[in-house]
Amino acid sequence: MAATAMREVTSGEAARPHWFVSGPAIVAYIASLEFPIHLLNPGGYGFFIDELYFMACGQHLSWGYVDMPPLTAVQAWAARALFGDSLLAIRIFPTIAAAGLVVLTGAIVRQLGGGRFAQALAALAVLLAPFNLSFGSYLSMNSIEPLLWMGCAAILIRMIRTGELRLWLWFGVLAGIGLENKDTMLLFGFALIMGLILTRERRLMATRWFIFGGLAAFVIFLPNLVWQIQHHFPHLEMLGNIKRSGRNVAIGPLGFIGWQLLGMQPLTAPIWLSGLYAFIYGRAGRPYRALGYAYLLAMTLLLLTGGRFYYLAPAYPMLMAAGAVSIENWTAQAGRGWLRPAYTAAVAVSGAITALNVLPLLPPQAYIAYTRSMGFSQPKFETRKASDLPQFLADRWGWPEMTATTAKVYDDLPPDQRAKTAIFGSNYGEAGAIDFYGPKLGLPKAISGHVNYWYWGPRKYTGESVIVLGAERDRLEHLFAKVEPKAIVGNPYAMASEHFTIYLCTLPKGGQTLEKIWPTLKNWN
């Protein structure tokens, strides 16, 4: 007995070091890189424009918002409640989601029969994909979306492998949470179901658990759906306004496909294209053909509807997983083993070079010099004029300075006027910055007509005295008899649209009040 116990202890001790070089361990090491990448902030950048708005929404929790379901606002509220208001605190959840996506990718590889090399290659490719790097760098709907999509894909793979149909219930729960995060979950869920219908694996749907999963998704999504119905589907109205205004940069079908290659990093194209081939044509991947069809269907729908090029990004980790397994099998043949370290190193080096282009890692001047020397920069998403930095980075500058300048204008007012002076932001970034940075400077909450700020109304203000941010003077002179320039703001690295004059507007024309003109201030664009 003692000898047996000794053998067990010895074998346990011998097995323990092996775990540290196993596939799951290597994936965990790669996933842990997300934390220094996203939380150290060596470039000195601040909150992204959307984060300021999301934090404001977190102070007005609701089952829906004009431009999103509620989950991002809940994340903003929870992060501040648990960790505080620091940049690191607000970025905790996106970073955890990014690391979780890498770990989940490794798990999908293992489900598909991949070994240590396949797990490491897929994890590295997912970590360094420009789409994923950008999603993990700030709080948004995009930060958690890939994790939810791939959670559904992983559950479907497991159902195909094991026949455990009760997993439909968990599929439905994840899909419902995804719908509370971003409406594109509907796109991926529809694509997966259609993919199943087109294959022999449609048999998995012939069970009551499939119905239960659908009901779970619907019940979780129902509060947001009710909110949309009660408010007459403001999200659809906003999308229509954006399309008519031409705010988003149009890239066309070829541009869309080109950005899939760039957004996942060109050197990883052999991985995910191999994965797509394996799902659709490969013998081992034949049971999972629905996943390949789902990717193609989702891409087709986005091309037909003019969806943004990064909307498809959450689907790639499953292709990376399948492709890594194919490459692992191919390089296992004699004489090809050297390709594994060579290709992995190339992906790592190329990814590191790309990361410096995508992430706020370099200080602005260093970033500008770097991208000019490399001859490439980030894509332009909107028609707004940027600074020397691309929009994704420029929208992280200028907000504290703008708020401080506004506070000086506000403090210079006579006390009786100050008490009835509203601060109006022309967009949710300006209003969100006042709401976030302003309280420490003695500023009241901002008002705005932009997206959900419009629902929050003019608060108690009549409009007899308004400090206006980001608006043109001629437009203000249609509303007020007296429009006085008070200060000029504009951080050199901020978006060109955030270089403006702050106006103090008084004497509303025609006796108009903010409450009366509020419907005309709605800006859902």
N, C-alpha and C positions, 0 to 999 in steps of 0.2 A: 504493500500500500504506500509506504514511504517512497519507494522508488517510482511508483506511478505518479504520486503527487509532485516529485522532483521533476519528472519528465514534463508534466503539465506546466509547472512554473518555468522551466527552461524553454519549452516551446513557446510559451507566452512572451517571455523576454526576447526570444529570437524573432517572434513575429512582430513585436512592437516597432522596431526600427524600420521594418519593411513597409509599414503603413505610411511612413513619412516620405517615401519615394513612390507611393502608389498613385494611380490615376486620380482618385478623389483628392489626395493631398496636394498634388501638383495643381489641380484646378483651384483648390482653396488658396494656394499661394498666389496664383494669378488673380483671383477675385479680390484678394486683399490689397492689390495694387490700386484698386479704385479709391481707397481712402486717402492716400497721399496725393493722388492725381487730382481729386476733386475738393479736398478740404484744406490743403495747405495755402492755396491762393498766393503764390509768390509774385504774381503780376500786380497785385494790389487793386484788383477790380472790385466793384461794389455789387449791390443787388441789381439783377436784371429787371427791366421795366415791368415784365409780367409778374415777377415775384412781388413787387410793391402792390400791385393790384390784387394778387391772390391773398396777401396778408390782410388787405382791407376787406376782402370777401370773407375771410376767416373771422372777422369781427361782426359779420352780418350773416351768420350761418342760415342756410336755407336749403330746401330740397332741389333747387335749381337756380341757374343764373342765365343771363342772356346768352353768354358765349361758352358755357360749359356746364356739365353736371356737377354735383356737389363735392366729389371726393377730393379734389385739389384744395378747395377751401378748407375742408376738414383737416387735411394734412398740414396746411399753414397754421390753423388754430392749434392743432395738437403739438406741432413742433415748438411753437411759442410757449404753450402752456407747460411743456415738459422740459425744454432746453433753453428757453430765453429767446432774445431778439437778435443774437449775433448772426453773422453770415454763416458761420459753421453750423449753428443750430438749425437754421432754415434749410441747409443743404444735407442734413443727416439722412432724411428719408430718401431723397433721390440717390444718394451714394449707396445706401443699403440696397435699394432696388437694382442699381447697376451691378453691384457685387452679386446679388441674388440671381441676376440673369446669367452671369458667367457660371455660377454653380449649377443652375438649372440646365444650361447647355451641356455641361459635363454629364449630368444625369441622363439627359436624352441620348447622348453618345453611348453610354453604358446600356441603355435599353435597346439600342440598335446593334449591340454586340461589339462596340468599339473597345479597344484596349487603352493602355496608358498614353501612347503617342497620339491617338485620335482625340482623346479627351483634352490633352494639352494643346493640340493644334486648334481645335474648335474653340476652346476657352480663350486662347490668345487672339484668335481672329475676331471673336465677339468683343473682347475687351478693347481692342484697338480700332474697331470700325468707327470712322468719323461720326456716323449717325449716333451710335451708342455713346461715344465720348461726349458729344454735345448734349444728348438727353440727360446724362448723369450729372451735368455741370450746374443745373439750376432746378428749382422746384417748378414743376409743370405737370400737365396731364401726360406728356410724353415720357416722363421719367419712370413711371410705373407701368405704362401701357405694354412694353415688350414683355415684361414679367407675366402679365395677365394673359397675353396672347399665347406665350410659350407654355404657360401652365396648362392651358386648355389643350395645346398640342401634345404635351407630355401625357396628360390623362388619356387622350385618344390613343396614343401609341400603346400605352399600358393596356387599355381595353382590347386593342387588336391582338396584343401578345398573349393576354391571360384569359380573355373572355369574361372578365369581371365587370358585368354590366351595371352593377350598383354605382360604379364610378361616374355614371352619367349625372348623378346628383351633385357630385363635386364639380363636374364640368359646368353644370348650370349655375352653381354658386359663384365660380370664378367669372363666368360670362356675365352674370348679373352685376358683380362688383365692377367688371370692366365697363359695363354700360353706365354705371354711376361715375366712371372716370372720364370716358371719352366715347362719343357716339360711333367712332370707327370700329369699336368692338362688334357692332352689328355687322359690319362688312366682313370681318374675319370669321365670325360665327356662321354667317350665311355661307361663306366660301367653304368652310369645313364641312358643313352639312351637305352642300351640293357635291363636294368632292366624294363624300361617302356614297351618295346616291348614284354617282357615276361608276362606282366600283362594286365588287362583290361584297365589300365590307358593309354594305347597306344593311346586312343582316343584323348588325349591332343595334340598329334603330328599332327592331321589331321586339320591343320590350317595354313594359310599363315604366322602367327606370328612365328611359328616354323622355317619356312624358313628364315624369317627376322632375327631371333636370330642367326641362323647358319651363315648368311651373316655377321652380326655384329662381331661375333667371328672371322670369317675369315679375315675381313678387318683389325681388330685390330692386328691380328697375322701376317698379310701379310708382313710388313716390315722386321720382323725377318726371315720369310721364304725366302724372296728374298735374304737377306744377306747370309743365309745358302747356297742357290743355287749358288750365286756368288762366294762363297768361297769353293765350292765343299763339303759341309756338314762336316766341321771339327769336329763338335760334335760327329758324328758317328765314325769318325776316332779315336777320343780320347777314346770313350767308348770301341772300339775294342782293342786299346793299353792297356787299364787298365785290360781288361779281360785276354789278353795274358800274361801280366806281373805278374798276381796273386797279385796285390797290395792290393786288398780288402780281408779281412778275410772271408773265406767261412764258412757258418754256417749250410747249409742244411735246408730242409723243417721243421724238428722238431725244430731246433734252431730258425727258423723264427717265428714259432708259439709260441714258448716259450718266445721270446722277445716281442711278442704282449702283453702277460700277464704282463711281467716285465715293459715294456715301458709305460703301462697305469696304473701301480701300481696294484699288485695282489689283494688287497682288493676291488678294484673297478670292478673286473671281473664280479661279480654278476650283476652289473648295466648294463654294455654294452652287456653282453650275454643275459640278460633279454630284452634289447632293440632289439637285433638281432632277438630273438624269437618273440617279439611282432610285429615287422615289417613283419615277414614271416608267422607266424601262428596265431597271436592274432586277435581277432575279431575287436577291435578298430583300430588296426594297419593295417588291410587288405588293405585299400586304399593306404597305403604307402609302400606296399610290394616291390616296385621297388627299394627303398633305401636299403633294406636288400639284395636283389639280387645284387645290385651294389657293396656293400661291399664284398660279397662272390666272385663275378667275379673279382674285383680288386685284391683281395688276391690271387686268382688262377693264374691270369696273372703274378703277381709278383713272385710267386713260380716257375712258368714255365720258366720265363726269368731270374731268379736269381737276382731280384731286392733287394736292401738293405732293411733290416728289418724295418727301420723307414719310408719307403716310404708310408706305409699304415696309418701312424699316423693321418694325417689330416681327415680321415674318421670317427674317433671314436666319436667326439662330438655329431653327430646325433644319434648314438647308445646310448650314455650316456643320451641324452635327452629322448628318448623313454623308456629306462630302468628305469630312475628316475620316470617317470609317472607310470609305472607298479608297482614299489616298493611303491610309494605313495598310489596307489589304494589297494595294498595288505595289507599294514600296517594300512589302515583306518578301518579294521575290528576290532571288539572288542577283547581286550586282546593283541593286537600287537603294540599298540601305543608306548610302551617303546622302541621298536626296532629303532624308528626314531632317537632319540638323541644318543642311544648307537652306532648305525652303523655310523652315521655322525661323532661322536667323534673318532671312530676307523679309519675312512678314513682320518680325519684331522691329527691325531697323526702319523699314518703310512706315510702320505704324507710329513709331516714335517721332519721325520727321513730320508725319501728318498731324500728330497730337499737338505739336507746337503751333501748327496753323489753325487748328480747330478750337483749342481750349485757351482760357485766359491764364496761361502759364508765364508768358513773357510780359514785362512792362510794355506799355504802348509803343514807345519809341523803338525798343528792341524788336517788338512784333512787326512794326512797319518795315524796319530794315530787313528783318528775316524774310518776310513774305515777298518783298521786292527782289531780294537776292535769289529766292527760289522761283520767282516768276509765277506764283499762284496765290490766291487768297480764297476766302469763303464766298459762297454764292450769295447773290442778292435776292432776298425773299420778297421785299416790298418795294414800291416805287418811291418811298421816302428817300430823300437825299442823305447819304451817310457822311461821316467825316473821313479822315485818313484811315480810320479803323472800319472794318465791316460792321454791319448793323448788329450782328449777334454779340459783338464786343462793345461797340459804341454805346449801345443802350444800357450799359452798366456804369456809365460815367455821368457826372453832373448833378445827380439828384440831391446830395447833401448841400452842395453850394447853392443850388436853386432855392432850397428850403431856407437856408440861412439868409439869403438876400431877401426873400419874401418876408421873413421875420423882421428884418430891419425896416422894410416898408411899413409893415403892420405896426411895429412899435413906435414909429414916428408919427402915427396918427394921434389926434387928441383922444383922451380916454373915452369920452362920450361917443365919438364916432367909431372908435375901435370896437366897442362892445356890439355894434350893429353891422360890422363889416364882414362880409363873406369872402372866402378865398375860392375862386373858381378855376379849376384846371381844365384845359381843353381836351386832355386825354387822361386815361386812367393812370399813366405813369406819373404825371404831374400831380394829380389828386392823391395818388397813393403815396408819393414821396412826402407830401404835406402831412398826410395821416400818420406816416411812420416816424419821420424825423421831427415833425412839428411840435408834438406835445412837450418835448424837453425844452423847446424854445418859446413856449407859451402860446402856440398857435392853436386855433380851433380846428375842428375837422373840416376838410375841404368839401366842396360840392362840385359836381360835374354832370354833364349830359351824356358822357361816354359810357357805353354798355351798361353794366348793372348800377353804376353810380346814378344813372337817370332814375331808376326805381327808388333810390334812397332820397330823392327829392331835394328841395332847397333848404331842408331843415327848418330853422326858425327865421331865416333871413327874408327880408322884404325886397332887397335889391337896391335900397337907397344908397348903399356904399358897398362896392365890390372890388376886390383886388383880382385882376384877371391875368392868368398865365397862358402863354402860347396862342394868343388870338391876334388877328390883324386889326389895326386901328380902325380902318374904314367900316368893318363890320360892327365894331363896338359903337361907333358914332351913329349907327342906325338905331341903337337902343338907348344911348345915354347922351344927355346934353353936354356933359363935361367928361372928357377922357384925358387924363393926365399921365404922361410917361414918368415913371418913378425910378426904374432901374433897368439895367441890361444884364442878362445872364447868358452863359454859354461856355461850358467847359470845352477846351480845345479838342478833347477826344470824344465828346458827346455827339449824338446825331445832329446834323445841321438844323433839323426841325426843332431842336431843343435850344437853339440860340435865338432868343427873342427879348422883346421889351416887356417889362411888367407894367401894367396900366392900373391906375386907380380910377374907377368909373363911378360917377355920382349923377344925381338928377335924372332918373329914368324918364324917357320921353313919354308923353301922353298919360302920365300917371300909372304906367304899367308896373306891376309887381312881379317878382320872380315866380310866384305861384301862378300868375296868369300866363306868363310867357314860357313856363316850363315845358309844355308839350312841344314847343318849337325848338327847344334846345336838345332834343333827343338826337344822339349821335351813335347809331348802331352800325359802326363801320370799322 
